[in-house]
Amino acid sequence: MSTQQNNQNQFDNKAHAWSARFSEPVSELVKRYTASVDFDKRLALFDIQGSLAHAQMLTQAGVISQQDLTDIQRGMEQIITEIQNNQFEWLLDLEDVHLNIEKRLVELIGDAGKRLHTGRSRNDQVATDIRLWLRAEIDQSVDLLKQLQKALAQLALEHADTILPGFTHLQVAQPVTFGHHLLAYAEMFGRDIERLQDCRKRVNRLPLGAAALAGTTFPIDREYTATLLGFEGVCRNSLDAVSDRDFAIEFCAAAALIMTHISRFSEELIIWMSPRVGFIELADRFCTGSSIMPQKKNPDVPELARGKTGRVTGHLMALLTLMKAQPLAYNKDNQEDKEGLFDAADTIRDTLTIFVDMIAGIQVKAEAMRAAALQGFATATDLADYLVKKGLPFRDAHETVALAVRECEQKGCDLADLSLEALQAFHPSIENDVFDVLTLEGSVAARNHIGGTAPERVRIEAQRLLEQN
């Protein structure tokens, strides 16, 4: 029997990297209870990426030979091919992604595969894998958020002049442009981009080299490994490096905020699509019908996104609870960090992808929006501002307009429907130019400043976002 075959048999007989310490095998229930391979195998390519950098560093440090490195690289290439072709055999007995890949590597290259784990532990290995994976997820989410901003900006540009009522307390407040309303969500998603980019800085630090908890006696070069993997720095304390999950919590907090913004937008889409409001139509591919009512067109995607917001917020709460009482350093509890983290990332990625497409397909019913803006005395504040410009203190102007609104309610008309004489009865300084102020178009156009709803300002802001993204 060759040395390589003998080494492989020893590896197979032990089944685990640690089993020589124990006198009886792990029960089948405990295997299933403690194994993570069913969900952490998605880290496989990142695990290999980290292992190849580790091997290259060990070679440079003289810990393993150049031939070992060549063999490890060759074996990993084979494993990558098997994984990508769904030919890799994942074994529950080997607990996790790390031991599954190590076992296969030893099968392929013998002792060189066993040397790969020199100077590291699964504790710093998994922390590195998660950071590599999460870094890629953040980059993808940032790109999707930028696409979402662009879709909103494009629709806003098309509807810079479209007027609808702005609400406070779900009561008609003042007229705004639909473009301006859409750009409010673009601002929210812009802050989400900033949060993810800031989170990425703390994700992008290398734990590898911390080993189990105390570092290693081998002459490793952590900065070199960090450079190979594209990390901006290294974790400076070995205990913290293996036990820290702040970066995962921070990502989930950012994800929960993203979904909160999506949920707010979803709520408005649902209201706007209701026949009682009738401001928009969503494309059929984002809706479903009823099994009993043939007339129904239900906004399922916004409703489900609203529901999934609770799911992502729940993952944040779970991670915070997971970490709240853990002593240093690594504990098995941290195996529970992955499923919620994975699902949060999957949820925001899928949601953002769908919303980019859905926004592009929104059909706007501008006349229904304008008709709604004519209800509820939306230009009352404009009349108050008009009186202030005529010399009245604002509080007196407010009171004067409130009296005019009360009379309109009794007559069942709008402020713009009152005659000049009727308006002058409330204050003699009112002149014929007041009717320019009382139009919806005049109201929105007058707010032509940074952050205002004027069509000109909407075009400037929308164009800025389109050029930025």
C-alpha positions in Angstrom: 0.0 0.0 0.0 1.4 3.4 -0.9 2.0 6.1 1.7 -0.7 8.2 0.1 -3.2 5.4 0.4 -2.3 4.7 4.0 -2.7 8.4 4.9 -6.0 8.5 3.2 -7.3 5.4 5.0 -6.3 7.0 8.3 -8.2 10.1 7.4 -11.3 8.0 6.4 -11.1 5.8 9.6 -11.1 8.9 11.8 -14.0 10.4 10.0 -13.5 13.7 11.8 -10.4 15.9 12.1 -10.7 15.5 15.9 -12.1 12.0 16.4 -8.9 10.4 17.7 -9.6 12.1 21.1 -12.9 10.2 21.5 -13.7 6.7 22.5 -17.1 6.3 20.9 -18.7 7.7 17.7 -21.1 10.6 17.6 -24.8 9.5 17.5 -26.7 9.9 14.3 -29.1 12.4 15.9 -26.2 14.5 17.2 -24.6 14.3 13.7 -27.7 15.8 12.2 -28.1 18.3 15.0 -24.5 19.7 14.9 -23.8 19.4 11.2 -23.9 22.6 9.1 -22.9 21.2 5.7 -26.4 21.4 4.3 -26.3 25.2 4.4 -22.7 26.2 4.7 -21.7 24.3 1.5 -22.7 27.5 -0.3 -19.4 28.9 1.1 -17.4 26.3 -0.8 -15.8 28.5 -3.5 -15.0 31.1 -0.9 -13.5 28.4 1.4 -11.3 27.3 -1.5 -10.3 30.9 -2.3 -9.2 31.4 1.3 -7.4 28.0 1.4 -5.4 28.8 -1.8 -4.3 32.1 -0.3 -3.4 30.4 3.0 -1.3 27.8 1.1 0.5 30.5 -0.9 1.3 32.3 2.3 2.6 29.1 4.0 4.8 28.5 0.9 6.3 32.0 1.0 6.9 31.6 4.8 8.7 28.2 4.2 6.2 26.2 6.2 5.2 24.0 3.2 7.0 23.3 0.0 6.4 24.6 -3.5 5.5 21.1 -4.5 2.8 21.1 -1.8 1.4 24.3 -3.1 1.4 23.0 -6.6 -0.4 19.9 -5.5 -2.9 21.9 -3.4 -3.7 24.2 -6.4 -4.1 21.2 -8.7 -6.4 19.4 -6.2 -8.5 22.5 -5.6 -9.0 23.0 -9.3 -10.4 19.5 -9.5 -12.7 20.2 -6.5 -14.0 23.5 -8.0 -14.9 21.6 -11.2 -16.7 18.9 -9.3 -18.7 21.5 -7.3 -19.6 23.6 -10.3 -20.8 20.4 -12.1 -22.7 19.2 -9.1 -20.5 16.1 -8.9 -19.0 16.8 -5.4 -20.2 14.4 -2.7 -21.2 16.3 0.5 -21.0 14.0 3.5 -23.0 14.7 6.7 -20.4 12.7 8.7 -17.9 15.5 7.9 -20.0 18.1 9.6 -19.2 21.2 7.5 -18.0 22.6 4.2 -14.4 22.8 5.5 -13.9 19.1 6.4 -15.7 17.9 3.2 -13.3 19.9 1.0 -10.3 18.8 3.0 -11.3 15.1 2.8 -11.6 15.3 -1.0 -8.4 17.2 -1.3 -6.5 14.5 0.7 -8.1 11.9 -1.6 -6.8 13.7 -4.6 -3.3 14.8 -3.4 -2.4 12.9 -0.3 -0.2 14.4 2.4 0.0 17.8 0.8 -3.8 18.1 1.5 -3.2 17.4 5.2 -0.5 20.1 5.4 -3.0 22.8 4.2 -4.5 23.2 7.7 -1.2 24.1 9.2 -1.4 27.4 11.1 -5.1 27.8 11.0 -8.3 26.5 12.7 -11.8 26.1 11.4 -12.6 29.0 13.7 -10.6 31.6 11.7 -11.3 29.7 8.5 -15.1 30.0 8.7 -14.8 33.6 9.8 -12.8 34.3 6.7 -15.2 32.4 4.4 -18.2 34.4 5.7 -16.4 37.7 5.2 -15.4 36.7 1.6 -19.0 35.7 0.8 -20.6 38.7 2.5 -18.2 41.1 0.7 -19.4 39.7 -2.6 -23.1 39.9 -1.5 -22.7 43.5 -0.4 -21.2 44.5 -3.8 -24.1 42.8 -5.6 -26.7 44.5 -3.3 -25.1 47.9 -3.9 -25.2 47.4 -7.6 -28.9 46.5 -7.4 -29.7 49.5 -5.2 -28.1 51.7 -7.8 -30.2 50.1 -10.5 -33.3 50.7 -8.4 -32.3 54.3 -8.0 -31.9 54.6 -11.7 -35.3 53.0 -12.4 -36.9 55.5 -10.0 -35.1 58.4 -11.5 -36.1 57.5 -15.0 -39.8 57.2 -14.0 -39.5 60.5 -12.1 -38.1 62.2 -15.1 -41.0 61.0 -17.2 -43.5 62.3 -14.5 -41.7 65.5 -13.4 -44.9 67.5 -14.2 -47.5 64.9 -13.1 -49.3 66.2 -10.0 -50.8 64.1 -7.2 -51.7 64.9 -3.6 -49.0 64.8 -1.0 -50.3 63.4 2.3 -49.6 63.7 6.0 -51.6 61.5 8.4 -53.0 60.0 5.1 -54.9 63.3 4.7 -54.5 65.5 1.7 -51.8 68.0 2.6 -50.2 69.8 -0.4 -49.8 69.0 -4.1 -46.5 67.4 -5.1 -45.2 66.0 -8.3 -45.2 62.2 -8.8 -41.5 62.5 -9.8 -40.7 64.2 -6.5 -42.5 61.5 -4.6 -40.5 58.8 -6.4 -37.3 60.6 -5.7 -38.0 60.4 -2.0 -37.5 56.6 -2.2 -34.4 57.1 -4.3 -33.0 59.1 -1.4 -33.8 56.3 1.0 -32.1 53.7 -1.2 -29.1 56.1 -1.5 -28.7 56.0 2.3 -28.9 52.2 2.0 -26.0 52.2 -0.4 -24.0 54.3 2.0 -24.7 52.0 4.9 -23.7 48.9 2.9 -20.5 50.6 1.7 -19.6 51.6 5.2 -20.4 48.1 6.5 -18.2 46.6 3.8 -15.1 48.4 5.4 -15.6 46.4 8.6 -16.4 43.2 6.7 -13.2 43.5 4.7 -10.8 42.6 7.4 -8.9 39.3 7.6 -9.4 36.9 10.6 -7.2 34.2 9.1 -4.1 33.7 11.2 -6.0 33.9 14.5 -6.2 30.1 14.4 -8.4 28.7 17.2 -8.2 31.7 19.4 -4.6 32.6 20.3 -2.8 32.8 17.0 -0.2 30.3 15.8 3.5 29.4 16.4 4.2 29.2 12.7 5.9 32.2 11.0 2.8 33.4 9.1 2.4 36.6 7.2 -1.2 37.8 7.7 -0.7 41.0 5.7 0.4 39.0 2.7 -2.7 36.7 3.0 -4.9 39.8 3.3 -3.4 41.3 0.1 -3.9 38.0 -1.8 -7.6 38.0 -0.8 -8.2 41.7 -1.3 -8.8 42.5 2.4 -8.1 46.1 3.4 -6.5 45.0 6.7 -6.3 42.3 9.4 -8.3 41.7 12.6 -5.9 43.0 15.2 -6.8 40.6 18.1 -7.0 36.8 17.7 -9.7 36.4 20.3 -11.9 39.0 18.7 -11.1 37.7 15.2 -12.6 34.3 15.6 -15.6 35.3 17.8 -16.7 38.6 16.2 -20.0 38.6 14.3 -20.6 42.4 14.5 -20.1 42.6 10.7 -22.9 40.1 10.2 -25.2 41.9 12.6 -24.4 45.2 10.9 -25.2 43.8 7.5 -28.5 42.4 8.7 -29.3 45.8 10.2 -28.7 47.4 6.8 -30.7 44.7 5.1 -33.6 45.3 7.5 -33.6 49.0 6.7 -33.5 48.2 3.0 -36.5 46.0 3.4 -38.2 48.7 5.5 -37.9 51.2 2.7 -39.1 48.5 0.2 -42.1 47.9 2.5 -43.0 51.6 2.7 -42.9 51.8 -1.1 -44.9 48.5 -1.4 -47.6 49.9 0.9 -48.0 52.9 -1.4 -48.0 50.8 -4.6 -50.8 48.7 -3.0 -52.8 51.8 -2.1 -52.2 53.4 -5.5 -53.3 50.3 -7.3 -56.6 50.0 -5.4 -59.6 50.8 -7.7 -60.7 53.2 -5.0 -57.5 55.2 -5.7 -56.5 54.2 -9.2 -53.2 56.0 -9.5 -51.2 53.2 -11.1 -51.3 49.8 -12.7 -48.7 47.2 -12.1 -47.7 44.9 -15.0 -49.5 41.6 -14.9 -46.4 39.6 -14.4 -46.1 41.0 -10.8 -49.8 40.3 -9.9 -52.1 37.3 -9.5 -55.8 36.7 -9.7 -58.3 35.1 -7.3 -59.4 31.5 -7.3 -63.0 32.6 -6.8 -63.3 36.3 -7.9 -62.5 36.5 -11.7 -62.2 40.3 -11.6 -59.3 40.5 -9.1 -55.8 41.6 -9.9 -53.8 41.4 -6.7 -50.5 43.2 -6.1 -48.8 40.0 -4.7 -45.2 41.1 -5.2 -45.5 44.3 -3.1 -47.6 42.5 -0.5 -45.1 39.7 -0.2 -42.2 42.1 -0.1 -44.0 43.9 2.8 -44.3 40.5 4.5 -40.6 39.5 3.9 -39.6 42.7 5.7 -40.6 41.0 9.0 -38.5 38.0 8.0 -35.3 40.0 7.5 -35.9 42.1 10.7 -36.3 38.8 12.5 -32.9 37.6 11.3 -31.4 40.8 12.8 -33.1 40.1 16.1 -31.9 36.5 16.1 -28.3 37.5 15.5 -28.3 40.1 18.2 -29.8 37.5 20.6 -27.3 34.9 19.5 -24.3 37.1 20.4 -25.7 38.8 23.6 -24.2 36.4 26.2 -21.3 34.7 24.5 -18.0 34.7 26.4 -14.7 34.8 24.4 -13.7 33.2 22.2 -15.4 31.0 19.5 -18.5 29.0 20.6 -20.6 26.5 18.7 -23.5 29.0 19.0 -21.9 30.8 16.1 -22.9 28.0 13.7 -26.4 29.6 14.0 -25.2 32.8 12.4 -25.3 31.5 8.8 -28.8 30.5 7.9 -30.4 33.9 8.9 -27.5 35.8 7.3 -27.8 33.8 4.1 -31.5 34.3 4.0 -31.3 38.0 4.6 -28.9 38.4 1.7 -31.0 36.2 -0.5 -34.1 38.1 0.3 -32.8 41.6 -0.4 -31.1 40.4 -3.6 -34.3 38.8 -5.0 -36.5 41.7 -3.8 -34.3 44.4 -5.3 -34.0 42.5 -8.6 -37.8 42.2 -8.9 -38.4 45.8 -7.9 -36.0 47.1 -10.5 -38.1 45.4 -13.2 -41.4 46.2 -11.6 -40.8 49.9 -11.4 -39.9 50.1 -15.1 -43.4 48.6 -15.8 -45.5 50.9 -13.7 -48.4 52.5 -15.7 -49.2 55.9 -14.3 -52.7 57.3 -14.4 -51.9 61.0 -14.3 -55.5 62.2 -14.6 -56.6 60.2 -11.6 -53.7 61.7 -9.6 -54.6 65.2 -10.6 -58.2 64.8 -9.8 -57.3 63.5 -6.3 -55.0 66.6 -5.8 -58.0 68.8 -6.4 -59.7 67.3 -3.3 -58.9 68.3 0.2 -57.9 72.0 -0.3 -54.3 71.1 -1.2 -53.5 74.7 -2.0 -54.6 76.1 1.3 -51.0 76.6 2.4 -50.3 78.5 -0.8 -53.1 80.9 0.0 -51.6 81.4 3.5 -48.2 82.1 2.0 -49.8 84.6 -0.5 -51.3 86.6 2.4 -48.0 86.6 4.3 -46.3 88.1 1.2 -49.1 90.7 1.4 -47.9 91.6 4.9 -50.0 89.5 7.2 -48.3 87.6 10.1 -48.3 83.9 9.3 -50.6 83.0 12.2 -53.2 85.5 11.1 -52.9 84.3 7.5 -53.4 80.7 8.8 -56.6 81.7 10.6 -57.9 83.5 7.6 -57.4 80.6 5.2 -58.9 78.2 7.8 -62.1 80.3 7.7 -62.1 80.2 3.9 -61.7 76.4 3.9 -64.6 76.0 6.3 -66.9 78.0 4.0 -65.7 75.9 1.0 -66.6 72.8 2.9 -70.1 74.1 3.5 -70.5 75.1 -0.1 -68.9 71.9 -1.4 -66.3 73.7 -3.6 -62.6 74.3 -3.7 -60.7 77.5 -2.8 -60.0 78.1 -6.5 -63.8 77.9 -7.2 -64.5 81.0 -5.0 -64.9 84.3 -6.7 -62.5 87.2 -6.2 -65.1 89.0 -4.2 -65.8 86.0 -2.0 -62.0 85.7 -1.3 -61.7 89.4 -0.6 -64.4 89.0 2.1 -61.8 87.1 4.1 -59.1 89.7 3.5 -59.1 92.8 1.3 -55.4 92.4 0.3 -56.4 89.5 -1.9 -56.1 90.4 -5.6 -56.8 88.7 -9.0 -53.3 87.2 -9.0 -54.4 84.9 -6.2 -55.7 82.4 -8.8 -52.2 81.7 -10.0 -51.4 80.7 -6.5 -54.4 78.5 -6.1 -53.7 76.3 -9.2 -51.9 72.9 -8.7 -49.3 73.8 -11.3 -48.6 77.2 -9.6 -48.3 75.5 -6.2 -45.7 73.0 -7.3 -43.8 75.3 -9.5 -43.3 77.8 -6.7 -41.3 75.3 -4.7 -38.2 75.5 -6.9 -35.4 75.1 -4.5 -33.1 72.2 -3.5 -35.4 69.5 -2.1 -38.5 71.1 -3.5 -41.2 69.5 -5.6 -41.1 71.9 -8.6 -40.9 70.0 -12.0 -37.6 71.9 -12.8 -36.0 70.6 -9.6 -37.3 67.1 -10.1 -35.6 67.0 -13.6 -32.3 68.2 -12.1 -32.4 65.6 -9.3 -33.5 62.8 -11.5 -30.8 63.6 -14.1 -28.2 63.7 -11.3 -29.1 60.2 -10.2 -29.1 58.9 -13.8 -25.6 60.3 -14.3 -24.4 59.1 -10.9 -25.6 55.5 -11.5 
